[in-house]
Amino acid sequence: MIVEPPRGTFVRALEPTETVTLLKGDTASARMPTPTERRELEIGEGVPVIVIFRADGSRELYAADRIRVGR
């Protein structure tokens, strides 16, 4: 939902989704983003992020409303 005073409240448009594949040894975790992450990902307040921890030690950050996690 998006609130735009004085116009009203609107249902947010769906974002295109992509599938992120977890490989052997990868894990995923959901959490609320920091203010900096919200700005970088251009996501609204209340949208969680998914952090993918790759087996090689790298991390990837995604807006949770824009991805699917699969194997």
mmCIF file of the N, C-alpha and C atoms, coordinates in Angstrom:
data_MODEL
# 
_entry.id   MODEL 
# 
loop_
_atom_site.group_PDB 
_atom_site.id 
_atom_site.type_symbol 
_atom_site.label_atom_id 
_atom_site.label_alt_id 
_atom_site.label_comp_id 
_atom_site.label_asym_id 
_atom_site.label_entity_id 
_atom_site.label_seq_id 
_atom_site.pdbx_PDB_ins_code 
_atom_site.Cartn_x 
_atom_site.Cartn_y 
_atom_site.Cartn_z 
_atom_site.occupancy 
_atom_site.B_iso_or_equiv 
_atom_site.pdbx_formal_charge 
_atom_site.auth_seq_id 
_atom_site.auth_comp_id 
_atom_site.auth_asym_id 
_atom_site.auth_atom_id 
_atom_site.pdbx_PDB_model_num 
ATOM 1   N N  . MET A 1 1  ? 0.843  -1.166  0.000   1.00 0.00 ? 1  MET A N  1 
ATOM 2   C CA . MET A 1 1  ? 0.000  0.000   0.000   1.00 0.00 ? 1  MET A CA 1 
ATOM 3   C C  . MET A 1 1  ? 0.890  1.231   0.000   1.00 0.00 ? 1  MET A C  1 
ATOM 4   N N  . ILE A 1 2  ? 0.416  2.219   -0.706  1.00 0.00 ? 2  ILE A N  1 
ATOM 5   C CA . ILE A 1 2  ? 1.107  3.502   -0.766  1.00 0.00 ? 2  ILE A CA 1 
ATOM 6   C C  . ILE A 1 2  ? 0.125  4.567   -0.317  1.00 0.00 ? 2  ILE A C  1 
ATOM 7   N N  . VAL A 1 3  ? 0.552  5.392   0.614   1.00 0.00 ? 3  VAL A N  1 
ATOM 8   C CA . VAL A 1 3  ? -0.284 6.491   1.089   1.00 0.00 ? 3  VAL A CA 1 
ATOM 9   C C  . VAL A 1 3  ? 0.285  7.779   0.522   1.00 0.00 ? 3  VAL A C  1 
ATOM 10  N N  . GLU A 1 4  ? -0.550 8.509   -0.222  1.00 0.00 ? 4  GLU A N  1 
ATOM 11  C CA . GLU A 1 4  ? -0.152 9.772   -0.829  1.00 0.00 ? 4  GLU A CA 1 
ATOM 12  C C  . GLU A 1 4  ? -1.112 10.870  -0.396  1.00 0.00 ? 4  GLU A C  1 
ATOM 13  N N  . PRO A 1 5  ? -0.824 11.505  0.751   1.00 0.00 ? 5  PRO A N  1 
ATOM 14  C CA . PRO A 1 5  ? -1.705 12.592  1.165   1.00 0.00 ? 5  PRO A CA 1 
ATOM 15  C C  . PRO A 1 5  ? -1.667 13.717  0.148   1.00 0.00 ? 5  PRO A C  1 
ATOM 16  N N  . PRO A 1 6  ? -2.672 14.422  -0.150  1.00 0.00 ? 6  PRO A N  1 
ATOM 17  C CA . PRO A 1 6  ? -4.047 14.219  0.275   1.00 0.00 ? 6  PRO A CA 1 
ATOM 18  C C  . PRO A 1 6  ? -4.822 13.321  -0.690  1.00 0.00 ? 6  PRO A C  1 
ATOM 19  N N  . ARG A 1 7  ? -4.126 12.692  -1.662  1.00 0.00 ? 7  ARG A N  1 
ATOM 20  C CA . ARG A 1 7  ? -4.815 11.909  -2.689  1.00 0.00 ? 7  ARG A CA 1 
ATOM 21  C C  . ARG A 1 7  ? -5.464 10.649  -2.147  1.00 0.00 ? 7  ARG A C  1 
ATOM 22  N N  . GLY A 1 8  ? -4.797 9.953   -1.206  1.00 0.00 ? 8  GLY A N  1 
ATOM 23  C CA . GLY A 1 8  ? -5.390 8.751   -0.649  1.00 0.00 ? 8  GLY A CA 1 
ATOM 24  C C  . GLY A 1 8  ? -4.409 7.599   -0.559  1.00 0.00 ? 8  GLY A C  1 
ATOM 25  N N  . THR A 1 9  ? -4.963 6.395   -0.418  1.00 0.00 ? 9  THR A N  1 
ATOM 26  C CA . THR A 1 9  ? -4.185 5.178   -0.273  1.00 0.00 ? 9  THR A CA 1 
ATOM 27  C C  . THR A 1 9  ? -4.384 4.306   -1.502  1.00 0.00 ? 9  THR A C  1 
ATOM 28  N N  . PHE A 1 10 ? -3.296 3.753   -2.015  1.00 0.00 ? 10 PHE A N  1 
ATOM 29  C CA . PHE A 1 10 ? -3.339 2.962   -3.235  1.00 0.00 ? 10 PHE A CA 1 
ATOM 30  C C  . PHE A 1 10 ? -2.602 1.643   -3.039  1.00 0.00 ? 10 PHE A C  1 
ATOM 31  N N  . VAL A 1 11 ? -3.012 0.629   -3.774  1.00 0.00 ? 11 VAL A N  1 
ATOM 32  C CA . VAL A 1 11 ? -2.294 -0.645  -3.774  1.00 0.00 ? 11 VAL A CA 1 
ATOM 33  C C  . VAL A 1 11 ? -1.070 -0.470  -4.661  1.00 0.00 ? 11 VAL A C  1 
ATOM 34  N N  . ARG A 1 12 ? 0.076  -0.873  -4.147  1.00 0.00 ? 12 ARG A N  1 
ATOM 35  C CA . ARG A 1 12 ? 1.325  -0.737  -4.882  1.00 0.00 ? 12 ARG A CA 1 
ATOM 36  C C  . ARG A 1 12 ? 1.350  -1.693  -6.065  1.00 0.00 ? 12 ARG A C  1 
ATOM 37  N N  . ALA A 1 13 ? 1.876  -1.247  -7.184  1.00 0.00 ? 13 ALA A N  1 
ATOM 38  C CA . ALA A 1 13 ? 1.986  -2.098  -8.375  1.00 0.00 ? 13 ALA A CA 1 
ATOM 39  C C  . ALA A 1 13 ? 2.989  -3.220  -8.115  1.00 0.00 ? 13 ALA A C  1 
ATOM 40  N N  . LEU A 1 14 ? 2.739  -4.379  -8.705  1.00 0.00 ? 14 LEU A N  1 
ATOM 41  C CA . LEU A 1 14 ? 3.656  -5.501  -8.551  1.00 0.00 ? 14 LEU A CA 1 
ATOM 42  C C  . LEU A 1 14 ? 4.935  -5.251  -9.330  1.00 0.00 ? 14 LEU A C  1 
ATOM 43  N N  . GLU A 1 15 ? 6.052  -5.554  -8.707  1.00 0.00 ? 15 GLU A N  1 
ATOM 44  C CA . GLU A 1 15 ? 7.348  -5.441  -9.366  1.00 0.00 ? 15 GLU A CA 1 
ATOM 45  C C  . GLU A 1 15 ? 7.628  -6.745  -10.096 1.00 0.00 ? 15 GLU A C  1 
ATOM 46  N N  . PRO A 1 16 ? 8.360  -6.686  -11.191 1.00 0.00 ? 16 PRO A N  1 
ATOM 47  C CA . PRO A 1 16 ? 8.751  -7.940  -11.848 1.00 0.00 ? 16 PRO A CA 1 
ATOM 48  C C  . PRO A 1 16 ? 9.611  -8.773  -10.904 1.00 0.00 ? 16 PRO A C  1 
ATOM 49  N N  . THR A 1 17 ? 9.450  -10.080 -10.961 1.00 0.00 ? 17 THR A N  1 
ATOM 50  C CA . THR A 1 17 ? 10.236 -10.944 -10.077 1.00 0.00 ? 17 THR A CA 1 
ATOM 51  C C  . THR A 1 17 ? 11.271 -11.724 -10.874 1.00 0.00 ? 17 THR A C  1 
ATOM 52  N N  . GLU A 1 18 ? 12.339 -12.064 -10.195 1.00 0.00 ? 18 GLU A N  1 
ATOM 53  C CA . GLU A 1 18 ? 13.355 -12.926 -10.775 1.00 0.00 ? 18 GLU A CA 1 
ATOM 54  C C  . GLU A 1 18 ? 13.584 -14.071 -9.801  1.00 0.00 ? 18 GLU A C  1 
ATOM 55  N N  . THR A 1 19 ? 14.081 -15.185 -10.306 1.00 0.00 ? 19 THR A N  1 
ATOM 56  C CA . THR A 1 19 ? 14.388 -16.326 -9.450  1.00 0.00 ? 19 THR A CA 1 
ATOM 57  C C  . THR A 1 19 ? 15.877 -16.317 -9.149  1.00 0.00 ? 19 THR A C  1 
ATOM 58  N N  . VAL A 1 20 ? 16.199 -16.388 -7.863  1.00 0.00 ? 20 VAL A N  1 
ATOM 59  C CA . VAL A 1 20 ? 17.584 -16.481 -7.423  1.00 0.00 ? 20 VAL A CA 1 
ATOM 60  C C  . VAL A 1 20 ? 17.803 -17.929 -6.995  1.00 0.00 ? 20 VAL A C  1 
ATOM 61  N N  . THR A 1 21 ? 18.778 -18.577 -7.595  1.00 0.00 ? 21 THR A N  1 
ATOM 62  C CA . THR A 1 21 ? 19.033 -19.995 -7.327  1.00 0.00 ? 21 THR A CA 1 
ATOM 63  C C  . THR A 1 21 ? 20.054 -20.156 -6.214  1.00 0.00 ? 21 THR A C  1 
ATOM 64  N N  . LEU A 1 22 ? 19.683 -20.967 -5.221  1.00 0.00 ? 22 LEU A N  1 
ATOM 65  C CA . LEU A 1 22 ? 20.624 -21.322 -4.165  1.00 0.00 ? 22 LEU A CA 1 
ATOM 66  C C  . LEU A 1 22 ? 21.387 -22.564 -4.600  1.00 0.00 ? 22 LEU A C  1 
ATOM 67  N N  . LEU A 1 23 ? 22.694 -22.495 -4.495  1.00 0.00 ? 23 LEU A N  1 
ATOM 68  C CA . LEU A 1 23 ? 23.548 -23.628 -4.824  1.00 0.00 ? 23 LEU A CA 1 
ATOM 69  C C  . LEU A 1 23 ? 23.938 -24.349 -3.541  1.00 0.00 ? 23 LEU A C  1 
ATOM 70  N N  . LYS A 1 24 ? 24.576 -25.488 -3.666  1.00 0.00 ? 24 LYS A N  1 
ATOM 71  C CA . LYS A 1 24 ? 24.989 -26.258 -2.493  1.00 0.00 ? 24 LYS A CA 1 
ATOM 72  C C  . LYS A 1 24 ? 25.866 -25.385 -1.583  1.00 0.00 ? 24 LYS A C  1 
ATOM 73  N N  . GLY A 1 25 ? 25.476 -25.323 -0.312  1.00 0.00 ? 25 GLY A N  1 
ATOM 74  C CA . GLY A 1 25 ? 26.214 -24.538 0.668   1.00 0.00 ? 25 GLY A CA 1 
ATOM 75  C C  . GLY A 1 25 ? 25.713 -23.119 0.841   1.00 0.00 ? 25 GLY A C  1 
ATOM 76  N N  . ASP A 1 26 ? 24.833 -22.636 -0.041  1.00 0.00 ? 26 ASP A N  1 
ATOM 77  C CA . ASP A 1 26 ? 24.270 -21.292 0.077   1.00 0.00 ? 26 ASP A CA 1 
ATOM 78  C C  . ASP A 1 26 ? 23.126 -21.297 1.084   1.00 0.00 ? 26 ASP A C  1 
ATOM 79  N N  . THR A 1 27 ? 22.909 -20.163 1.731   1.00 0.00 ? 27 THR A N  1 
ATOM 80  C CA . THR A 1 27 ? 21.762 -20.002 2.630   1.00 0.00 ? 27 THR A CA 1 
ATOM 81  C C  . THR A 1 27 ? 21.117 -18.646 2.350   1.00 0.00 ? 27 THR A C  1 
ATOM 82  N N  . ALA A 1 28 ? 19.896 -18.491 2.832   1.00 0.00 ? 28 ALA A N  1 
ATOM 83  C CA . ALA A 1 28 ? 19.167 -17.229 2.658   1.00 0.00 ? 28 ALA A CA 1 
ATOM 84  C C  . ALA A 1 28 ? 18.536 -16.837 3.983   1.00 0.00 ? 28 ALA A C  1 
ATOM 85  N N  . SER A 1 29 ? 18.435 -15.530 4.202   1.00 0.00 ? 29 SER A N  1 
ATOM 86  C CA . SER A 1 29 ? 17.845 -15.013 5.433   1.00 0.00 ? 29 SER A CA 1 
ATOM 87  C C  . SER A 1 29 ? 17.059 -13.752 5.102   1.00 0.00 ? 29 SER A C  1 
ATOM 88  N N  . ALA A 1 30 ? 15.934 -13.559 5.777   1.00 0.00 ? 30 ALA A N  1 
ATOM 89  C CA . ALA A 1 30 ? 15.113 -12.359 5.590   1.00 0.00 ? 30 ALA A CA 1 
ATOM 90  C C  . ALA A 1 30 ? 15.274 -11.441 6.792   1.00 0.00 ? 30 ALA A C  1 
ATOM 91  N N  . ARG A 1 31 ? 15.267 -10.147 6.524   1.00 0.00 ? 31 ARG A N  1 
ATOM 92  C CA . ARG A 1 31 ? 15.332 -9.145  7.600   1.00 0.00 ? 31 ARG A CA 1 
ATOM 93  C C  . ARG A 1 31 ? 14.849 -7.814  7.046   1.00 0.00 ? 31 ARG A C  1 
ATOM 94  N N  . MET A 1 32 ? 14.653 -6.874  7.951   1.00 0.00 ? 32 MET A N  1 
ATOM 95  C CA . MET A 1 32 ? 14.289 -5.532  7.522   1.00 0.00 ? 32 MET A CA 1 
ATOM 96  C C  . MET A 1 32 ? 15.562 -4.797  7.100   1.00 0.00 ? 32 MET A C  1 
ATOM 97  N N  . PRO A 1 33 ? 15.472 -3.982  6.048   1.00 0.00 ? 33 PRO A N  1 
ATOM 98  C CA . PRO A 1 33 ? 16.663 -3.289  5.549   1.00 0.00 ? 33 PRO A CA 1 
ATOM 99  C C  . PRO A 1 33 ? 17.034 -2.080  6.398   1.00 0.00 ? 33 PRO A C  1 
ATOM 100 N N  . THR A 1 34 ? 18.279 -1.676  6.270   1.00 0.00 ? 34 THR A N  1 
ATOM 101 C CA . THR A 1 34 ? 18.718 -0.422  6.868   1.00 0.00 ? 34 THR A CA 1 
ATOM 102 C C  . THR A 1 34 ? 18.200 0.718   5.977   1.00 0.00 ? 34 THR A C  1 
ATOM 103 N N  . PRO A 1 35 ? 18.178 1.938   6.483   1.00 0.00 ? 35 PRO A N  1 
ATOM 104 C CA . PRO A 1 35 ? 17.763 3.057   5.636   1.00 0.00 ? 35 PRO A CA 1 
ATOM 105 C C  . PRO A 1 35 ? 18.620 3.183   4.363   1.00 0.00 ? 35 PRO A C  1 
ATOM 106 N N  . THR A 1 36 ? 19.901 2.935   4.470   1.00 0.00 ? 36 THR A N  1 
ATOM 107 C CA . THR A 1 36 ? 20.785 2.997   3.292   1.00 0.00 ? 36 THR A CA 1 
ATOM 108 C C  . THR A 1 36 ? 20.415 1.935   2.273   1.00 0.00 ? 36 THR A C  1 
ATOM 109 N N  . GLU A 1 37 ? 20.142 0.718   2.733   1.00 0.00 ? 37 GLU A N  1 
ATOM 110 C CA . GLU A 1 37 ? 19.744 -0.364  1.825   1.00 0.00 ? 37 GLU A CA 1 
ATOM 111 C C  . GLU A 1 37 ? 18.416 -0.047  1.146   1.00 0.00 ? 37 GLU A C  1 
ATOM 112 N N  . ARG A 1 38 ? 17.485 0.545   1.885   1.00 0.00 ? 38 ARG A N  1 
ATOM 113 C CA . ARG A 1 38 ? 16.197 0.933   1.284   1.00 0.00 ? 38 ARG A CA 1 
ATOM 114 C C  . ARG A 1 38 ? 16.404 1.904   0.138   1.00 0.00 ? 38 ARG A C  1 
ATOM 115 N N  . ARG A 1 39 ? 17.274 2.878   0.337   1.00 0.00 ? 39 ARG A N  1 
ATOM 116 C CA . ARG A 1 39 ? 17.557 3.842   -0.723  1.00 0.00 ? 39 ARG A CA 1 
ATOM 117 C C  . ARG A 1 39 ? 18.249 3.162   -1.907  1.00 0.00 ? 39 ARG A C  1 
ATOM 118 N N  . GLU A 1 40 ? 19.254 2.329   -1.631  1.00 0.00 ? 40 GLU A N  1 
ATOM 119 C CA . GLU A 1 40 ? 19.996 1.661   -2.707  1.00 0.00 ? 40 GLU A CA 1 
ATOM 120 C C  . GLU A 1 40 ? 19.104 0.745   -3.542  1.00 0.00 ? 40 GLU A C  1 
ATOM 121 N N  . LEU A 1 41 ? 18.184 0.032   -2.880  1.00 0.00 ? 41 LEU A N  1 
ATOM 122 C CA . LEU A 1 41 ? 17.297 -0.896  -3.587  1.00 0.00 ? 41 LEU A CA 1 
ATOM 123 C C  . LEU A 1 41 ? 16.007 -0.225  -4.064  1.00 0.00 ? 41 LEU A C  1 
ATOM 124 N N  . GLU A 1 42 ? 15.817 1.030   -3.660  1.00 0.00 ? 42 GLU A N  1 
ATOM 125 C CA . GLU A 1 42 ? 14.613 1.783   -4.016  1.00 0.00 ? 42 GLU A CA 1 
ATOM 126 C C  . GLU A 1 42 ? 13.346 1.030   -3.618  1.00 0.00 ? 42 GLU A C  1 
ATOM 127 N N  . ILE A 1 43 ? 13.292 0.656   -2.332  1.00 0.00 ? 43 ILE A N  1 
ATOM 128 C CA . ILE A 1 43 ? 12.124 -0.059  -1.818  1.00 0.00 ? 43 ILE A CA 1 
ATOM 129 C C  . ILE A 1 43 ? 11.424 0.783   -0.764  1.00 0.00 ? 43 ILE A C  1 
ATOM 130 N N  . GLY A 1 44 ? 10.148 0.547   -0.641  1.00 0.00 ? 44 GLY A N  1 
ATOM 131 C CA . GLY A 1 44 ? 9.342  1.287   0.317   1.00 0.00 ? 44 GLY A CA 1 
ATOM 132 C C  . GLY A 1 44 ? 9.518  0.794   1.737   1.00 0.00 ? 44 GLY A C  1 
ATOM 133 N N  . GLU A 1 45 ? 9.060  1.609   2.650   1.00 0.00 ? 45 GLU A N  1 
ATOM 134 C CA . GLU A 1 45 ? 9.110  1.245   4.057   1.00 0.00 ? 45 GLU A CA 1 
ATOM 135 C C  . GLU A 1 45 ? 8.240  0.017   4.292   1.00 0.00 ? 45 GLU A C  1 
ATOM 136 N N  . GLY A 1 46 ? 8.731  -0.915  5.090   1.00 0.00 ? 46 GLY A N  1 
ATOM 137 C CA . GLY A 1 46 ? 7.982  -2.123  5.414   1.00 0.00 ? 46 GLY A CA 1 
ATOM 138 C C  . GLY A 1 46 ? 8.278  -3.304  4.511   1.00 0.00 ? 46 GLY A C  1 
ATOM 139 N N  . VAL A 1 47 ? 9.112  -3.114  3.480   1.00 0.00 ? 47 VAL A N  1 
ATOM 140 C CA . VAL A 1 47 ? 9.473  -4.217  2.585   1.00 0.00 ? 47 VAL A CA 1 
ATOM 141 C C  . VAL A 1 47 ? 10.763 -4.848  3.095   1.00 0.00 ? 47 VAL A C  1 
ATOM 142 N N  . PRO A 1 48 ? 10.744 -6.150  3.414   1.00 0.00 ? 48 PRO A N  1 
ATOM 143 C CA . PRO A 1 48 ? 11.968 -6.800  3.890   1.00 0.00 ? 48 PRO A CA 1 
ATOM 144 C C  . PRO A 1 48 ? 12.947 -7.070  2.749   1.00 0.00 ? 48 PRO A C  1 
ATOM 145 N N  . VAL A 1 49 ? 14.154 -7.435  3.129   1.00 0.00 ? 49 VAL A N  1 
ATOM 146 C CA . VAL A 1 49 ? 15.164 -7.849  2.159   1.00 0.00 ? 49 VAL A CA 1 
ATOM 147 C C  . VAL A 1 49 ? 15.510 -9.310  2.407   1.00 0.00 ? 49 VAL A C  1 
ATOM 148 N N  . ILE A 1 50 ? 16.001 -9.955  1.363   1.00 0.00 ? 50 ILE A N  1 
ATOM 149 C CA . ILE A 1 50 ? 16.531 -11.308 1.452   1.00 0.00 ? 50 ILE A CA 1 
ATOM 150 C C  . ILE A 1 50 ? 18.034 -11.204 1.230   1.00 0.00 ? 50 ILE A C  1 
ATOM 151 N N  . VAL A 1 51 ? 18.794 -11.756 2.154   1.00 0.00 ? 51 VAL A N  1 
ATOM 152 C CA . VAL A 1 51 ? 20.241 -11.790 2.020   1.00 0.00 ? 51 VAL A CA 1 
ATOM 153 C C  . VAL A 1 51 ? 20.627 -13.220 1.642   1.00 0.00 ? 51 VAL A C  1 
ATOM 154 N N  . ILE A 1 52 ? 21.326 -13.352 0.514   1.00 0.00 ? 52 ILE A N  1 
ATOM 155 C CA . ILE A 1 52 ? 21.825 -14.654 0.088   1.00 0.00 ? 52 ILE A CA 1 
ATOM 156 C C  . ILE A 1 52 ? 23.286 -14.726 0.506   1.00 0.00 ? 52 ILE A C  1 
ATOM 157 N N  . PHE A 1 53 ? 23.606 -15.711 1.321   1.00 0.00 ? 53 PHE A N  1 
ATOM 158 C CA . PHE A 1 53 ? 24.980 -15.962 1.752   1.00 0.00 ? 53 PHE A CA 1 
ATOM 159 C C  . PHE A 1 53 ? 25.508 -17.098 0.887   1.00 0.00 ? 53 PHE A C  1 
ATOM 160 N N  . ARG A 1 54 ? 26.423 -16.777 -0.002  1.00 0.00 ? 54 ARG A N  1 
ATOM 161 C CA . ARG A 1 54 ? 26.985 -17.778 -0.907  1.00 0.00 ? 54 ARG A CA 1 
ATOM 162 C C  . ARG A 1 54 ? 28.058 -18.589 -0.188  1.00 0.00 ? 54 ARG A C  1 
ATOM 163 N N  . ALA A 1 55 ? 28.242 -19.831 -0.617  1.00 0.00 ? 55 ALA A N  1 
ATOM 164 C CA . ALA A 1 55 ? 29.219 -20.741 -0.011  1.00 0.00 ? 55 ALA A CA 1 
ATOM 165 C C  . ALA A 1 55 ? 30.640 -20.171 -0.073  1.00 0.00 ? 55 ALA A C  1 
ATOM 166 N N  . ASP A 1 56 ? 30.911 -19.301 -1.054  1.00 0.00 ? 56 ASP A N  1 
ATOM 167 C CA . ASP A 1 56 ? 32.255 -18.722 -1.187  1.00 0.00 ? 56 ASP A CA 1 
ATOM 168 C C  . ASP A 1 56 ? 32.485 -17.529 -0.263  1.00 0.00 ? 56 ASP A C  1 
ATOM 169 N N  . GLY A 1 57 ? 31.472 -17.181 0.570   1.00 0.00 ? 57 GLY A N  1 
ATOM 170 C CA . GLY A 1 57 ? 31.606 -16.083 1.517   1.00 0.00 ? 57 GLY A CA 1 
ATOM 171 C C  . GLY A 1 57 ? 31.008 -14.767 1.031   1.00 0.00 ? 57 GLY A C  1 
ATOM 172 N N  . SER A 1 58 ? 30.603 -14.693 -0.220  1.00 0.00 ? 58 SER A N  1 
ATOM 173 C CA . SER A 1 58 ? 30.001 -13.456 -0.730  1.00 0.00 ? 58 SER A CA 1 
ATOM 174 C C  . SER A 1 58 ? 28.539 -13.359 -0.295  1.00 0.00 ? 58 SER A C  1 
ATOM 175 N N  . ARG A 1 59 ? 28.008 -12.154 -0.391  1.00 0.00 ? 59 ARG A N  1 
ATOM 176 C CA . ARG A 1 59 ? 26.610 -11.891 -0.027  1.00 0.00 ? 59 ARG A CA 1 
ATOM 177 C C  . ARG A 1 59 ? 25.928 -11.142 -1.155  1.00 0.00 ? 59 ARG A C  1 
ATOM 178 N N  . GLU A 1 60 ? 24.636 -11.410 -1.318  1.00 0.00 ? 60 GLU A N  1 
ATOM 179 C CA . GLU A 1 60 ? 23.806 -10.699 -2.288  1.00 0.00 ? 60 GLU A CA 1 
ATOM 180 C C  . GLU A 1 60 ? 22.557 -10.219 -1.562  1.00 0.00 ? 60 GLU A C  1 
ATOM 181 N N  . LEU A 1 61 ? 22.115 -9.012  -1.862  1.00 0.00 ? 61 LEU A N  1 
ATOM 182 C CA . LEU A 1 61 ? 20.971 -8.418  -1.187  1.00 0.00 ? 61 LEU A CA 1 
ATOM 183 C C  . LEU A 1 61 ? 19.875 -8.127  -2.202  1.00 0.00 ? 61 LEU A C  1 
ATOM 184 N N  . TYR A 1 62 ? 18.642 -8.540  -1.881  1.00 0.00 ? 62 TYR A N  1 
ATOM 185 C CA . TYR A 1 62 ? 17.507 -8.367  -2.785  1.00 0.00 ? 62 TYR A CA 1 
ATOM 186 C C  . TYR A 1 62 ? 16.295 -7.869  -2.012  1.00 0.00 ? 62 TYR A C  1 
ATOM 187 N N  . ALA A 1 63 ? 15.449 -7.085  -2.667  1.00 0.00 ? 63 ALA A N  1 
ATOM 188 C CA . ALA A 1 63 ? 14.143 -6.732  -2.096  1.00 0.00 ? 63 ALA A CA 1 
ATOM 189 C C  . ALA A 1 63 ? 13.277 -7.982  -2.120  1.00 0.00 ? 63 ALA A C  1 
ATOM 190 N N  . ALA A 1 64 ? 12.671 -8.335  -0.999  1.00 0.00 ? 64 ALA A N  1 
ATOM 191 C CA . ALA A 1 64 ? 11.938 -9.593  -0.883  1.00 0.00 ? 64 ALA A CA 1 
ATOM 192 C C  . ALA A 1 64 ? 10.703 -9.646  -1.781  1.00 0.00 ? 64 ALA A C  1 
ATOM 193 N N  . ASP A 1 65 ? 10.176 -8.504  -2.170  1.00 0.00 ? 65 ASP A N  1 
ATOM 194 C CA . ASP A 1 65 ? 8.987  -8.515  -3.026  1.00 0.00 ? 65 ASP A CA 1 
ATOM 195 C C  . ASP A 1 65 ? 9.336  -8.629  -4.504  1.00 0.00 ? 65 ASP A C  1 
ATOM 196 N N  . ARG A 1 66 ? 10.618 -8.775  -4.832  1.00 0.00 ? 66 ARG A N  1 
ATOM 197 C CA . ARG A 1 66 ? 11.032 -8.822  -6.228  1.00 0.00 ? 66 ARG A CA 1 
ATOM 198 C C  . ARG A 1 66 ? 11.724 -10.116 -6.632  1.00 0.00 ? 66 ARG A C  1 
ATOM 199 N N  . ILE A 1 67 ? 11.869 -11.057 -5.674  1.00 0.00 ? 67 ILE A N  1 
ATOM 200 C CA . ILE A 1 67 ? 12.569 -12.300 -6.026  1.00 0.00 ? 67 ILE A CA 1 
ATOM 201 C C  . ILE A 1 67 ? 11.810 -13.521 -5.519  1.00 0.00 ? 67 ILE A C  1 
ATOM 202 N N  . ARG A 1 68 ? 12.156 -14.643 -6.112  1.00 0.00 ? 68 ARG A N  1 
ATOM 203 C CA . ARG A 1 68 ? 11.791 -15.969 -5.623  1.00 0.00 ? 68 ARG A CA 1 
ATOM 204 C C  . ARG A 1 68 ? 13.096 -16.708 -5.395  1.00 0.00 ? 68 ARG A C  1 
ATOM 205 N N  . VAL A 1 69 ? 13.170 -17.485 -4.333  1.00 0.00 ? 69 VAL A N  1 
ATOM 206 C CA . VAL A 1 69 ? 14.371 -18.256 -4.061  1.00 0.00 ? 69 VAL A CA 1 
ATOM 207 C C  . VAL A 1 69 ? 14.083 -19.701 -4.430  1.00 0.00 ? 69 VAL A C  1 
ATOM 208 N N  . GLY A 1 70 ? 14.966 -20.276 -5.232  1.00 0.00 ? 70 GLY A N  1 
ATOM 209 C CA . GLY A 1 70 ? 14.771 -21.649 -5.683  1.00 0.00 ? 70 GLY A CA 1 
ATOM 210 C C  . GLY A 1 70 ? 16.067 -22.437 -5.642  1.00 0.00 ? 70 GLY A C  1 
ATOM 211 N N  . ARG A 1 71 ? 15.940 -23.718 -5.910  1.00 0.00 ? 71 ARG A N  1 
ATOM 212 C CA . ARG A 1 71 ? 17.113 -24.605 -5.993  1.00 0.00 ? 71 ARG A CA 1 
ATOM 213 C C  . ARG A 1 71 ? 17.193 -25.191 -7.355  1.00 0.00 ? 71 ARG A C  1 
# 
